[in-house]
Amino acid sequence: MTDRFKAIVLDQADGKTTARLAELAESDLMPGNVTVDVAWSTLNYKDALATTGSAPIVRSFPFVPGIDFAGTVRSSGDERYRPGDEVVLTGWGVGERHFGGLAQRARVSADWLVPMPDGLTSRTAMTIGTAGFTAALCVLELERQGVTPHSGEVVVTGAAGGVGSVAVAMLAAAGFRVVASTGKTTEADWLHGLGAADVIDRRLFLTPGKGPLDKARFAGAVDTVGGATLAGLLRTMSAGSTVTAVGNAGGAELSTTVFPFILRGVRLCGVDSVQVPFEPRQQAWRRLARDLGPDSLAAITSTIGLADVPAAAAGFLQGAVKGRIVVDTQG
């Protein structure tokens, strides 16, 4: 068995980031007690930012990006994992501070891994990836806050994106009436196919209201956009409703009033998918395995090879992507 493998490697010169397909040796990997043969990875928004150098996601070079991966344990210095075990990884700074999954091999801490959930394969796990894992955390948080299908409509912003599309599918599978908000209204049929009962233009949340509150409509929300979209969304939430916030593609600043909170009792819950402890991780993955069948996964997925990653990353930031992109590391 060779110790050589292929990987996407980022370099930087004169402030410009470049991405290339390169061959590395195991000795090039960063420290860790488990080495994994990566079968599948994904391309996420954060990966696209890192690969194109559009944001300082990565600060040391050369570097292997990729915040997700799934595959088979090659060697292990931890008794929890043995060679041949299937595992999945999301978060923990992998692909940001530690070499990531856009490679055929990775070496990480055993604490960052999760055994492959029953009912999933490496490919289907990466169809879900960090985006789907984050969506699951949002759904679970809404339920913890008491939002049920009987509470009323639930809206998902950025519904055509990775997190949004999985959230639509999961909420629909759980029996919610889901409203999909998107700037890609041409994808309405696709979103209906995922389970959305209604598709609305994101501009509805960007239109200034006559006052600090608009007509109450939604019992719950998964916001993947942030910025002005989140501010507009808060004005439409019903009394006692919950918004889970997970994204900033629409801006990191939030300009709003206290009125949604003090007049309608709206709860705004931030969801972090990076530093999630082991037990909640397992709970989220089990829920994903239960609620997302092969058909719904296929509907939100496109597949590329490692060599396609740089071009796909550029397209991602130009809004040319819908759903999830999985990366066949062997392709």
C-alpha positions in Angstrom: 0.0 0.0 0.0 1.5 3.3 -1.1 1.8 6.2 1.2 1.3 8.6 -1.7 -2.1 10.2 -2.3 -3.7 13.1 -4.2 -5.0 16.2 -2.6 -6.1 19.8 -3.3 -3.3 22.0 -2.0 -3.6 25.7 -1.4 -0.7 28.0 -1.7 -0.4 31.8 -1.4 2.0 34.3 -3.0 1.7 38.1 -3.0 -1.6 37.8 -1.2 -3.2 35.6 -3.9 -4.4 32.1 -3.1 -4.0 29.3 -5.7 -5.4 25.8 -5.6 -3.9 22.8 -7.4 -4.3 19.0 -7.5 -1.0 17.6 -6.0 0.5 14.4 -4.8 1.4 14.2 -1.1 3.0 11.6 1.2 1.6 10.6 4.6 4.6 12.3 6.2 3.1 15.6 4.9 -0.1 15.2 7.0 -0.6 17.0 10.2 -0.5 15.3 13.6 -3.4 13.0 14.7 -3.9 9.5 16.1 -6.2 8.2 13.3 -5.5 8.0 9.6 -8.4 7.7 7.3 -8.6 6.7 3.6 -11.1 9.4 2.5 -13.6 8.1 0.0 -15.9 11.1 -0.3 -15.7 14.8 0.7 -17.9 17.8 -0.1 -17.6 21.4 -1.3 -19.2 23.8 1.2 -19.4 27.6 1.2 -16.5 27.8 3.6 -14.5 25.5 1.4 -15.2 27.8 -1.6 -14.1 30.8 0.4 -10.8 29.1 1.4 -10.1 27.6 -2.1 -10.6 30.9 -3.9 -8.9 33.0 -1.1 -12.1 35.1 -0.9 -11.9 35.2 2.9 -9.1 34.4 5.3 -10.4 30.9 6.2 -6.9 29.5 5.9 -4.0 31.3 7.4 -1.0 28.9 6.9 0.2 27.5 3.6 0.6 25.1 1.9 -2.7 23.7 3.1 -5.3 21.0 2.3 -8.9 22.4 2.6 -12.1 20.5 3.1 -14.3 20.8 6.3 -15.9 17.4 5.7 -14.9 13.8 4.9 -16.1 10.2 5.2 -14.1 7.1 4.6 -12.4 4.1 6.2 -9.9 4.0 9.0 -6.5 3.1 7.7 -4.6 3.1 11.0 -5.5 4.0 14.5 -3.8 4.7 17.8 -7.1 5.0 19.6 -9.0 2.0 20.9 -12.3 3.4 19.8 -11.4 2.9 16.1 -9.9 0.0 14.2 -8.7 -0.3 10.6 -11.7 -0.9 8.4 -14.1 1.1 10.5 -16.2 3.6 8.5 -16.2 7.1 10.0 -17.5 10.6 9.2 -16.0 14.0 10.2 -17.4 17.5 10.2 -16.1 20.6 12.0 -13.4 20.9 14.7 -11.4 23.4 12.5 -10.6 20.7 10.0 -10.1 22.4 6.6 -9.4 25.6 8.4 -6.6 25.0 10.9 -6.0 21.3 10.3 -5.5 19.6 6.9 -9.0 18.7 5.6 -10.9 16.3 3.5 -10.4 17.4 -0.1 -7.8 14.6 -0.3 -7.6 10.9 -0.6 -6.2 10.6 3.0 -6.5 12.5 6.3 -4.9 12.2 9.7 -7.0 13.6 12.6 -7.8 13.2 16.3 -10.1 10.3 17.2 -12.2 12.8 19.2 -13.3 14.5 16.0 -14.7 11.4 14.4 -18.1 9.8 14.5 -18.8 6.1 13.6 -20.8 5.9 10.4 -24.5 5.9 11.3 -26.5 2.9 10.4 -28.2 3.3 7.1 -25.6 5.7 5.6 -22.6 5.1 3.4 -19.6 7.3 2.9 -21.2 8.9 -0.1 -24.6 9.5 1.4 -23.0 10.9 4.6 -21.1 13.4 2.5 -24.3 14.2 0.5 -25.4 15.4 4.0 -22.0 16.8 5.2 -21.6 19.8 7.3 -24.5 21.5 5.5 -26.9 18.7 6.4 -25.5 18.3 9.8 -26.1 22.0 10.5 -29.6 21.7 9.1 -30.3 18.8 11.5 -29.0 20.8 14.5 -31.5 23.6 13.5 -34.4 21.2 13.2 -33.6 19.7 16.6 -33.3 23.1 18.2 -36.7 24.2 16.8 -38.2 21.1 18.3 -36.4 21.7 21.7 -38.0 25.1 21.7 -41.4 23.6 21.3 -42.1 24.2 17.6 -44.2 21.4 16.2 -46.1 20.8 12.9 -49.2 22.1 14.7 -47.5 25.4 15.6 -47.8 26.8 12.1 -45.6 27.4 9.0 -41.8 27.1 9.2 -39.7 29.1 6.8 -36.2 28.3 5.5 -34.2 31.2 4.0 -31.5 30.5 1.4 -33.6 27.4 0.7 -31.8 26.5 -2.5 -28.4 26.3 -0.8 -26.8 23.3 1.0 -28.1 23.9 4.5 -31.4 25.3 3.3 -32.2 22.4 0.9 -31.5 19.8 3.6 -33.6 21.8 6.1 -36.5 21.9 3.7 -36.4 18.1 3.2 -36.0 17.3 6.9 -38.7 19.6 8.1 -41.1 18.3 5.4 -40.3 14.7 6.4 -41.1 15.7 10.0 -44.6 16.9 9.0 -44.0 20.6 8.9 -45.6 23.0 6.4 -42.4 24.4 4.9 -42.1 27.7 3.2 -38.9 28.0 1.1 -37.4 31.5 0.7 -34.9 31.9 -2.1 -33.5 34.3 -4.6 -33.6 31.5 -7.2 -37.3 31.4 -7.8 -36.6 29.4 -11.0 -35.9 26.5 -8.6 -39.5 26.5 -7.3 -40.3 23.1 -8.8 -37.1 21.6 -7.4 -37.9 23.0 -3.9 -41.5 21.8 -4.1 -40.0 18.4 -4.9 -38.0 18.5 -1.7 -41.2 19.1 0.3 -41.7 22.8 0.3 -45.4 23.7 0.4 -44.8 27.3 -0.7 -41.9 29.1 -2.4 -41.4 32.9 -1.8 -39.0 35.4 -3.2 -36.3 36.5 -0.7 -37.0 40.1 -1.6 -40.1 39.9 0.6 -37.8 40.0 3.6 -35.7 42.9 2.2 -38.7 45.2 1.6 -38.8 47.9 4.4 -41.9 47.6 6.5 -44.1 50.4 7.6 -43.2 49.8 11.2 -40.9 47.6 13.4 -43.2 44.6 12.9 -44.9 43.0 9.9 -47.9 40.7 9.8 -47.1 37.6 11.9 -46.8 34.5 9.8 -44.2 32.0 10.8 -44.0 29.7 13.9 -40.4 28.8 13.2 -37.5 29.6 10.9 -34.1 28.3 9.8 -32.1 31.3 8.6 -29.0 30.5 6.6 -28.5 34.0 5.2 -28.2 36.6 8.0 -27.9 40.3 7.5 -30.9 42.2 6.2 -32.7 38.9 5.4 -32.6 37.9 9.1 -33.7 41.4 10.2 -36.7 41.2 7.8 -37.5 37.7 8.8 -37.7 38.6 12.5 -40.5 41.2 11.7 -42.7 38.4 10.4 -42.4 35.9 13.2 -45.5 34.9 15.2 -45.8 35.2 19.0 -43.7 32.6 20.8 -41.9 31.6 17.6 -38.2 30.5 17.2 -35.6 31.4 14.7 -32.4 29.4 14.3 -29.5 31.4 12.8 -26.6 29.7 11.1 -25.3 31.8 8.2 -23.9 35.1 7.1 -23.9 34.9 3.3 -26.2 38.0 3.3 -24.0 39.9 5.8 -22.7 39.6 9.4 -24.3 42.7 10.7 -27.9 42.5 12.2 -29.9 45.8 12.3 -33.2 45.2 14.0 -35.3 46.4 16.9 -36.2 44.7 20.2 -39.9 44.6 19.3 -40.0 41.0 17.9 -38.5 39.9 21.2 -40.5 42.0 23.7 -43.8 42.2 21.9 -44.0 38.7 20.4 -41.6 36.8 22.5 -39.6 35.6 19.5 -36.5 33.5 20.4 -33.4 33.9 18.3 -31.2 30.8 18.7 -27.7 30.7 17.2 -26.5 27.2 16.0 -22.8 26.3 15.9 -21.9 23.1 14.0 -18.2 23.1 14.7 -17.6 22.5 18.4 -20.5 20.1 18.9 -19.9 17.4 21.6 -20.0 13.8 20.6 -23.5 12.8 21.9 -25.3 15.7 20.2 -23.4 14.8 17.0 -24.6 11.3 17.2 -28.1 12.4 17.8 -28.1 14.7 14.7 -26.5 12.0 12.5 -29.1 9.5 13.6 -31.9 11.9 12.8 -30.4 12.6 9.3 -30.1 8.8 8.6 -33.8 8.4 9.6 -35.3 11.4 7.8 -33.3 11.6 4.5 -33.9 8.8 2.1 -31.9 8.0 -1.0 -34.4 9.8 -3.3 -34.3 13.1 -1.3 -30.5 12.9 -1.2 -30.2 12.3 -4.9 -32.5 15.3 -5.6 -30.1 17.8 -3.9 -26.7 16.4 -5.0 -24.2 16.8 -7.8 -20.9 15.0 -8.0 -17.4 16.2 -9.0 -13.8 14.9 -8.7 -10.9 16.4 -6.9 -9.6 18.0 -10.0 -12.9 19.8 -10.5 -12.8 21.5 -7.1 -11.1 24.8 -8.0 -13.5 25.6 -10.8 -16.5 24.5 -8.7 -15.4 26.7 -5.8 -15.4 29.8 -8.1 -18.9 28.9 -9.4 -20.1 28.3 -5.8 -19.4 31.9 -4.9 -21.0 33.2 -8.1 -24.3 31.6 -7.1 -24.1 28.9 -9.7 -24.7 26.0 -7.3 -27.9 24.5 -5.9 -28.1 21.9 -3.2 -25.0 19.9 -2.3 -21.8 19.1 -4.1 -20.1 15.8 -3.2 -16.5 15.2 -4.1 -15.4 11.7 -5.2 -11.8 11.7 -4.0 -11.0 8.7 -6.2 -12.6 10.3 -9.4 
